[in-house]
Amino acid sequence: MYREYISAFTNFMVMKGFEKSAKQSSSYWKGNKKLLLQLIEEQSETPVHMILQRAFIEPFRNHVQEYSLLLSRLNETLSMDATLTDSITAYGRLQTFISQALDEASQTKTLWSSVSSKLVVALCTPDRRLQEDSKNIPVTVTPGRYDRVLVFNDLLVFLQGNEPHICDLQTVWVDTTVKQKSELNNFVLRIVTPEEELFLSTKEQPHQVLWCWKVNQLIQQRLEGTRDFPLWGKTGESNDPPNSRLSKYTYRNEGRFKNAVYEGDMSWGKPHGKGTLKWPNGRNHVGDFKFGQEDGFGICLIPDSSGDRYDCYKCHWRNGAIHGYGICEYADESVYKGYFKDNMRHGFGILENQTSTTTSWKYTGTWDRDKRTGYGVWESSDNSERYIGMWQENQRHGLGIVLLNTGSCYQGVFNASKLVGSGILITEDNNLYEGEFTEACLLSGKGKLTFANGFTLEGTFNKTAHSGLQTHGVLSTGCSFQDEILKKKFQFGAGSFPVEERWQGIFEQFQKFLESGCKREAEESFLGFHVKSSKKMQKSQEYLYCQRDNEKDLGQTEDIMKELSLELKSLQSYVEKAFNTSHHPLKKVIKLLLVVFQATYSGLGANFHLLSMAQEEIKYYAKKLWEFFRALLALKTEKSSGPLSGENDEDEMR
């Protein structure tokens, strides 16, 4: 109650409430001035506002002082009593608090009377108190554009004339480890804020110590949301604020964070830990931060032009950019699951385009800087066509195989998604054509047609979309259908697409996971995660939640390594367990290999003419999995001495 009364009184005093009251009812106060003087037992001429101020505080202070004296006398006559001693201490602290609160209010009121009205409007609030002024304890600021420093109970303010640069103490850090300049008598403090670093220099070390102590104590009190009682505690006590703290800050400087509001963990002025960024245009990012950048898992919402739908990125980030495995649900309802680099789809990934306004399709394969480039499989959503082969900048480019739902399939070379040169076509009734095609994959030019019964027709061919096949050539009925060369021509892909180059993007990620030491925190970034995807429209905030694999089901990588063994029985048991445990790294690789195998060889791909290609791929999978298993064994041996120690983030942050 006492503290609340003093706070209310000093707030009124700082805002010049007594002066305003005296001025508004000046005639009334003049007529009753004698009565007012009696309240404060004063005979001399005193301004009305001072009489009012003293009338509201002096009786209160006198009562507290009398109670304190009474308790002290009582203590002298009674034996040691803990309750009485505590009461005396409490009243002593209350007296100190009252004196400090009145001094602060008086200094603050004087400040508001001495600065411009612009600064008063910008800074003056009832509960704000001046704590230190560089005019009283001199400091100079580097960069030198500021000529005065003010410290309040909640703000650190740098003045350039009448222009204030305001820093909330919740987002201020003080570093005393700065090396002094070569000149003597130059003691420096580094002031760190989210967007700027400033240096305070003093010529006397006691001044540096005082500024450091005061600012740190005020930061701590600001973080706790309450002032000390008494206001500065006991003389010599220090309670430095934590370097890592929960903070809220609005970015103002130019940059990609401009106008964004960050709320979350901060350390030395930088987002570090869990946090949220929100922009005025509706963009949001929730996730992990490191040294001021998005780093780790995060969810980012980017509104489309209408503002009603969002691109939702559930991804891993590194140094402020999407890097590693991620899932993006785009505003047009297409979904990408795969790897990113520098905010672009890069490496292995699957994009399923289900836009209703265009033909839907699905691509499973390699990406380079947001473009389909390298080996990949494309399929129309109605299963009418599948392309297996090479890509360059979103176009079919290089050797490729096309499977049609009619049962026909052909292999040839593409340039900018158009078939060029010679190719091979196998019809649904096993007729084989080798020769030239048009860009639209129609027979045109020289070629050889081998019928299912072994007859051949060699010559020139021409087929259009609106007419039948026209040919001029020689028919032969003496060819042996058992010719080995002809058998090979009936098998597409094998030898044409080097098996070790087909799904490099999958194997490379596991190799990088091994090179990272199989750290659990890196596993999702390299090997992916699973989330349920919903096609229905959600509220923007609902996108900011991502339920990934159940933490209770996730085994520690170290536990996985302990179970490794070269003994045959143990080896067999371990492999069976690994292949049947969803969170095991090898199982994650197998899942991806199953996805690409089904994308290639299921449905339209369940074609006899791709059998050799599929067999070749399965053998390569087994070889790579065995290599990875042996690499895990080698890593276990390397780690047998114990886990590696982590780096000191605190030193790096400074």
N, C-alpha and C positions, 0 to 999 in steps of 0.2 A: 504494500500500500504506500509506504514512504517513497519507494523508488518511482512508483507510478506518478505520485504527486509531483516529485521533483522533475520528472521527465516532462510532464504537462506544463509545469511552470516555466522551465527553461525553453521549451518549444515556443510558448507564447512570448517569452522575452526576446528570443532570437528574431522572431517575425515582427518585432516592434509593436506588439499588441498593446502594451501599456501606453505608449506614445499615441497610438491611434485612438484608444479609449479616452485618453485625456483630451484629445483634440476634438473628438466628436461631441463630447458633453462638457465642453470647457466652462460654460456658464454655470452648470450645476456644480462642478467641482470647485469653482471659485466661491460659490455661496456656502459651501460646506468644508472649506479648507481647514478651519479650526478643528472640526471633528476628525478630519483625516490626520492632522498632526498629532492629535491625542492618541490615535491608534499606534503610532510609532514613537510616542513619547518624545517628540521633537518640537523645539520652539523656534528654531531659525527658519528663514525663508527657504523653502525647498520646492522644486518643480513638481507639478501634480503627478506626472508620470513616475517620478522617482518615489513619491509618497505611496502611490498604488503598488509599485513593485515591492517596496519594503514591507508594506502592509500584508502582502501575500506570502512573504518568505521569512521575515524576522520572527514572528510568533512561532512558526514551525521550527526554525533552527533553535530558538531558545528552549522550546519544550524538549527537543532531542538532547540538547546540552544538559538541561536539568536532570533528565532521566539518567544520563550517563554519570553525572556527579553523584546522584542519589545511589546508584548501584555501586559505585566505587566506595562510598562511605559505608554502605551496608556490608560490603566485602571485608572492610577493615574490622568490623565488629563480629563477624561470623567466621567460623572455621572454614577451611577450604571446601567450596561447594562447586561441583562441575557445572551445574546448570547456571549458577550465578556468574561464573567465569565466562561461560559461553555467551551469556547475555551482554556482559561488559564488552567482550570482543566484538560482538555484532553491532552494538551501538557505536563503538569506536570506528568500525569500518563504515557505518552509515554516515558519521560525521565527515570522514575523509571523502566519501562519495559525494556528499552535498557540496563540499568545497570545490572538488574537482569539476563537478557538473556546472556549478556557477561560473567558475573560471573559464571553462570551455565555451559556455554560452556567451559570456562577456567578450571573449576574443573573437568569436564568430560574428557577433553583432557588430563589433568594431570593423571587421573585415568588410561586411556588406555595406557599411557606411562609407568605406574608402575606395571601393571599386566602382566601375561603370554599371549603369542600369542593365546593360546587355549581359554582363557577367552575373548579375544578381538574378535575372530572369533564367539564365541557363543553369545556375548552380544552387540557388537558395531554396531549401526545403526546411520544414519545421524541425526535423530530427537530424539534420546534417550539422556536424560540428568540425570546426577547424582544429587540426591536431599539430600541424607544423607548417612553417612558412619559411621559404629560403631567404626572406628578408631578415629573419631573426637568426637562423642558423644557416650561414651562407653555403650554397652549393652552386656549381655551374653545370649546365647540361650540354652534352655532346650527342648528336649534332647541335650546333649553337644557335638554332633558330628560336629557341625558347629563352625567355629572360626571367622567368619566375616559376617556382614550384610550390604547389599547395598540396598538403595531405589532409584529407578529411577522414572521418570514420568509415566511409564507404568508397571513396574515390581518391585516385592520384591524378592531379591536374597539372598540366604544363601550359603556361600562358605565353602567348606571343602577342603582346599588346593586350587588346581586348578579345582575342580569339583563344578559346580554351581547347586544349586537346585532352579529352577525358578518358581515363582508364578505370574501369571497375576493379576494385581490389581483389575480387574473386579470380580475376584473370591477370594477376600481376605476380611475377616471381623476382626475387632479389638474389643476385649472385655476388658473393664477396670474394670469389677466387680469381677475379680479374687481376692480371699482372699490372703493377704500377708502371707509369711512364718513367722515362729516364730521369725526369726532373725530380728534385727532392720536394718533400712536402706536397705530394699529390696522391691523395687516397681516393680510390675509385669504387663505385658500386655499379654493377650492371643490372639495369631494369629490363626485364623480359616481358613482353606482351604478345598476344597472338600474331600481330602484324608488324611489330616494330621492336627494335632494341635501342635503349637509350643508356647513356652513361652519366652518372652523377659524380662529380669530382669535388673534393674538399681539400683545403690546405692543412687542416688539422685532423689528426686521427680520431680524437674524441667526437668530432662532428660526424665523421663517417660512421662511427660506432652507434651514435645516437640515431641517425637517420635509418640505419639498417635495423636497429632494434625496434624503433617505432613503427616503421612500415611493416615489418614482419608480424609484430603483435597485432596491428590493425588488420592485416590480411587474415590472420588466424581467427580474430573475432568476427570478421566479415563472413568467413566460411561457416563459423558456428552459429551465426545469426543472432548473436547477443554480445553486448559489451561486458568487459570484466567488471567485477564488483569487489573492491573499488575499481575505478576505470582502468588503472594501470597495474593492478595487482600489487604484489610486494616488490619493493625495490630490488633490482638485480635479477628478478625472475625472468626467464625467457621461455617462450613456447613457440618455436619456429613452426610455420605452416608446412603441411606435407607438399612434396614436389608433385605427387600425383593426386589429382582431386577431381571431383565432379564440377563441371563448369558449364556456363551457357554464354555464347558469344555470337554477335552478328558481324560478319565480315563486311568491310567497307571498301578496301583497296581493290584496284583492278586485279583480275585473275579469275580463275574458274570458280572460286568460292565466293565471288562478289555477291553481296546481298543475301548470302545463305546464312541461316542460323544453325550453329552447331551446339548440340547439347549432349554431354557425355563426359568421358574420361579425358583429362588433359594433363600434360606434363611439360613443364618449361615452355608454356605458350603454344603447344602443338597438340592436336588430337592424338591420343595415344591410349588405346584400349577399345572399349565398346562406346559407340556413339551414333548420333543421328544428325544428318545434314538436311535442311529443308530450304528450298528456294521459293521465292514468291510466285513463280510460274507453275508450281505444283510438283516440281521435281523433288524426289526424296532419295536419300541414301541411308540405309541402316546397316551397321556391321562393324567390322574390326578396322582400327586405324593404327598406324605405326609411324612415329616421327612426322606427324602432320599430313600423312597421305593415307588413302584407302589401302589397306594391306591385310589380306586374309579374306574370310568369307563375308560377303555383303549382298544386300538386296537393293537394287536401284530402280526407281520408277521414273520414266521420262515420258511426259504427256505428249500425245500427238497434237496436230494443229487444231483439232476440235476441242481438245481439253477434256474429252469424255472418256478416252481410252488411253492406255499406257503401254509402252514397251517395258516389260518387267524382266530385269536381269537378276538372276540368282546365280552369282558367280564368285570366283576367287579373284582377288585383286593383288597386284604387286606394284608398289611405288606409284599409286594413284591411277593405275590402268588395269583393265580386266586382263588377267593373265592366268592361264591354267584352265581347268574344267569349269564349265558353267552351263546354265540353262537360260534361254531367253524366250519369253512368250511375247511375241510382237503384237502391236495394236491391230494388225490385219489378221490375227488369229493363227499365223504361222508360228512354228515352234522350232527352235534350234537347240540341240543338245550336243555339246562337244567342247572343243578347246579354243581358247582365245589367246591372242598376243597383242599387246598395245591397243586394246579396245576393239580389235578386229577378229573375226573368225579366222583361225589359223591352226593348221594341223588336221587331225581327224574330227569329223563332226557330221551330224545328221540334221538336215533341214526338211521339215515337212510343211509344205505350203498348202493350206486348205482354204485359201481365199475364194469366196463364192463367186467373185466377179471374173475370175480367170480359171483356166484349167488347173486343177489341183495336181500336185506331184510331190515326190519325196526323193531327196538326194542323200545318199550315204557314201561318204568318201572324204577326199583330201581337200583342204582349203588353203589358200595363200592370200593373206591380206584382204580378207572378206570376199574373195572370188573362188569359185569352184575351179581348182587347178590341181592336176595330178590324176591319180587313179580314183575312180568313183563309179557308183551305180545310181542311175536315175530311173524312176518308174512313175508312170502316170497313175493317178489314184483309181482309175477304172480298170487297171490291169491290162490295158490294151497294148502297151509297149514298155519295154525295159531296155535301157542302154547300159552296157558294161564296158568301161574303157577309159580312155584318157580325156582330160579336160584342160582347157586353158582360158582363163578369164571368163568363166561362166559359159563357155561354148565347147561343144564336142570338138576335140582337136587331137589328132593322132589316131592310133589304132583303136578300133572299137567294135563291139558286138551288139547287134540289135535283135531282140526277141519280140515277136508279135504274137498276139493272142490267137491268130489264125494257125499257129504252129510253125510258121516260117521263121527263119533266122538267117542273118547274114553278118559277115565280118568284112571290114574294110578300113580304109584310112579316111579320116574326116579333117576338113579344114574349115574353121569358122562354122561348125555344125553342118557342113555340107559334105556329102560323100564325094571323094575325088579318086580318079584312077581306077584300078582294078580291085575286085573284091570277090567274095564267095557267098553264094546264096544257097540255102537248103530249104526246100519247100516242105509243106506239111506232109506230102506223100513221098519224101526222101529223094526227090530229084535234086541234083547238085549242079549249080551254075558257077563257072569260074570265068570272070571276064570284066568288061567295062560296064559302068552304071552311070546314070544321070545323077545330078545333085540331089534329086528327089528319090534316089535309090531304085530307079526303074532300069531294066535291062536296056542298054544302048551301046552298040559298038561290037567289037570283036569279043568272042567268048566261046566257051565250050560247055555244053549242057550234057550231063550224065544222068540218064534215067535210072529209076529204081531197079530195072531189070538188067542193067549193065550196058544198054545201048548208049552211044554217044552221038551228039550232034555238034559239029564244030563249024563256025562261020560267023556271020554278023547277025545281030539281034536288035530288035526295036520293039519296045512296049510302051504304050502311053496309058494314062489313067482312064481313057474313054474307049480304047480299042484293045483287041487281043494282041497276042505275041506274034510278031512278024519276023521271019528268019530266012536267011539264005545261006546254005552251007552243005556239009557232007555228013550223012548219017552213017554210022558204023555200028554193026551188030556183033563184032567179034571181040569186044573188050571184056577182060576178066574182072568181075566185081570184087574178087578176093585180093586184088593188088594192094600191097601194104601202104603204098603212097596214098592211094585213094582212101584207105581207112583213116589215115592221119588227117586227111582233109575233112573228114567227117567230125573230127574233134577240134572244136574252137578253143582258143585261148591258151592252151598248154604250150609253153615255149614262147608264146607271143608276148605275154605279160610276165616278166620275171617275178616269181612268187615272192621273193624277198623284198620286192618294191611295191607290192599291192597295198599292204596295210601297215606301212612303216609308222604312221602316226600313232597307232595303238602300241606297238612294241617300243617305240622311242619313249613314250611316257612311263612305261614300267622301268625302262633302263634308267631314266632320270630319277625315278623313285628310289631305285637301288643306290644310285650315286649320292642321293641326299641322306643316305643312312637309314632309309625306311622309317623316317620320323613320322609319328602319328599325325602331327599337325600338318604335314605335307601330303598325307595320303589322299585326301579329297581332291586337292588341286591336281594331282597327277593321275589318279585312278577314277575320279568321279564320284557321284552320289546319286541317290534316287529321290525324287519328290513326286508327289501326285500332282498332275496337271489338270486344271479345270478350264474348260472352254467357255463357261458362262461368265458374263460380265460381273466383276466384283467392284466393291468400293475401293478407292485408292489405298486406304489404310490396311485393307485385308490382304493386299498384295505383299505387305511388308512383313509377313510371317511365312516362314519356310520350315515345314516339318521334314527333316532329313532322317537318315537312319537312326533308329533308337539307340541312344547312348548306352543303355544297359546291355545291348546285344553286341556292342563293339568291343572286341578284344584288344588289349594293348599289344602293340607290335612286338614289344619285348617278350611277352608271353608266347606269341607266335614263334619267335626265334628260338625260345628255350626248347620247344618241342621237336626241333629239327634233329635228325639223326641219319647216319649213313647205314645203319643196320637194316637189313632187308625187310624184316617184319615191321620195324618201327617206321621205315620209309614208306612201305605200302599203307600202313595205318595213317600216317601223316598226310599222304597224298589224298587218300579217300576223304579224310576229315576236311582238308583244305578245299577240295572240289565240292563239298557239300555244306560249306559254311559261307554264308552270303557276304560276310564282312572281310573274309580273307583276301589279301591282295591278289593271289593267283586266281581265286574265284572271280574277282572283278574283271580280270583280263579275259577269262573264259567267257564271261557274260558278253563282253564286247565282241569277242570273236564269234560267238553264236549269233549276235545281232547282224554282223556283216555277212556271215555265211548264209543266214536266212534271207538277207536282202539280195544276195546274189543268186542263190540256188533254189529258193523255194518258189512256189507259184510258177510263173513263166520260166524261172530259172531251173526248174526240175526237168531239164532237157538232156536227153541222151548225149547230145553233141557237146555238152559241157562237163561230161563225166570225168575225163582226164584232168581237166582244170580243177575240178572240185577235189579229186583225190590228191593231186599235187599240193593243194592248199592245206588239206587236213594233215598231211605228213609234215608240212612246214610248221603248222601250229604245234604239233607234238615236239618237234625239235626245239622250237623257241621256249616252250614251257619247261622242257628239261634244262635248257640253258639258264633260265631264270631260277629254277629250283637250286641248281648248283651255285648260282650267284648268291642266293639266300644263305646257303651253307657257308660260303666264303665270308659273307658279312657277319654271320654268327661268330665265326672264329675271330674275326677282326674286333668284334665288340665284346669278346669274352672278358676283357679287362675292366669293363664297366662302361656306363653311358658317358658320352662326352659332355663336358661342362658347357653351359650357355654363356653367351657374351653378356657383358654388363650393360644393359640398356640405359641405365641411369647416366653413366659416364658419356655414352654416345649422345644421349639427349642433350646434355649440357653443351 
